[in-house]
């Protein structure tokens, strides 16, 4: 597995429209990408930065997804979003809490 990890500067006055576009457009487009496994979109209230992690099934899928995101910089800027950092990383471990279905 590989992931595309990003840090983003978000125009604070546009937060409501950015969140709406994330829910209505971005998540749908990201989850439709070849190799998509999981995605996490986070906001740091202290810094105003957004953080993203999109996990894909292979390095090839991750590199293609990163290129797609980078190619969308003009649309991101129109929405008040600027990429600070975007990298393809190797997922070396993962953990998830198991749901207790015996309650």
PATORTI-497390 format. One line per field, with one value per residue (C-alpha): residue number from 1; residue in one letter; chain; x, y, z. Coordinates in pm, whole numbers. Layout:
i <- (NUM/...)
aa <- (A/...)
ch <- (A/...)
xx <- (X/...)
yy <- (Y/...)
zz <- (Z/...)
This chain:
i <- (1/2/3/4/5/6/7/8/9/10/11/12/13/14/15/16/17/18/19/20/21/22/23/24/25/26/27/28/29/30/31/32/33/34/35/36/37/38/39/40/41/42/43/44/45/46/47/48/49/50/51/52/53/54/55/56/57/58/59/60/61/62/63/64/65/66/67/68/69/70/71/72/73/74/75/76/77/78/79/80/81/82/83/84/85/86/87/88/89/90/91/92/93/94/95/96/97/98/99/100/101/102/103)
aa <- (X/X/X/X/X/X/X/X/X/X/X/X/X/X/X/X/X/X/X/X/X/X/X/X/X/X/X/X/X/X/X/X/X/X/X/X/X/X/X/X/X/X/X/X/X/X/X/X/X/X/X/X/X/X/X/X/X/X/X/X/X/X/X/X/X/X/X/X/X/X/X/X/X/X/X/X/X/X/X/X/X/X/X/X/X/X/X/X/X/X/X/X/X/X/X/X/X/X/X/X/X/X/X)
ch <- (A/A/A/A/A/A/A/A/A/A/A/A/A/A/A/A/A/A/A/A/A/A/A/A/A/A/A/A/A/A/A/A/A/A/A/A/A/A/A/A/A/A/A/A/A/A/A/A/A/A/A/A/A/A/A/A/A/A/A/A/A/A/A/A/A/A/A/A/A/A/A/A/A/A/A/A/A/A/A/A/A/A/A/A/A/A/A/A/A/A/A/A/A/A/A/A/A/A/A/A/A/A/A)
xx <- (0/100/-56/-63/-18/-87/-85/-297/-343/-713/-856/-1039/-1324/-1413/-1432/-1806/-1791/-1470/-1633/-1939/-1724/-1525/-1842/-2024/-1743/-1393/-1471/-1679/-1398/-1125/-1312/-1363/-988/-827/-670/-850/-867/-928/-925/-898/-955/-860/-854/-622/-819/-501/-312/-599/-417/-590/-425/-514/-420/-544/-444/-414/-333/0/275/164/-192/-56/174/-109/-336/-68/-27/-404/-411/-115/-280/-583/-395/-588/-926/-788/-671/-1015/-1157/-906/-688/-308/-90/195/317/217/406/370/469/498/250/465/197/-164/-393/-766/-975/-1197/-1567/-1712/-2013/-2086/-2252)
yy <- (0/359/687/1041/1273/1645/1962/2250/2618/2699/3049/3086/3297/3019/2733/2668/2645/2438/2187/2167/2108/1844/1653/1705/1675/1591/1278/1134/1195/1059/741/670/668/336/167/378/208/483/857/1095/1471/1661/2022/2167/2442/2577/2640/2651/2393/2096/1755/1471/1107/898/532/342/-17/45/297/332/422/668/840/875/1018/1265/1384/1427/1641/1851/1903/2051/2341/2613/2482/2445/2808/2924/2747/2915/2605/2597/2288/2324/1966/1659/1329/965/751/379/256/37/-52/18/-51/-31/-82/-385/-333/-547/-714/-933/-665)
zz <- (0/-61/43/-86/211/184/388/261/337/338/298/632/495/251/503/463/82/99/335/108/-201/-13/76/-256/-510/-386/-185/-470/-720/-491/-403/-775/-846/-944/-644/-382/-41/219/261/554/543/857/975/1239/1413/1574/1249/1001/789/630/621/386/362/72/79/-248/-336/-512/-569/-932/-825/-568/-818/-1070/-802/-690/-1051/-1079/-763/-878/-1216/-1042/-878/-1065/-947/-595/-597/-713/-405/-171/-131/-174/-154/98/74/-126/-116/-209/89/155/416/639/896/980/1274/1327/1635/1589/1648/1926/1765/2069/2283)
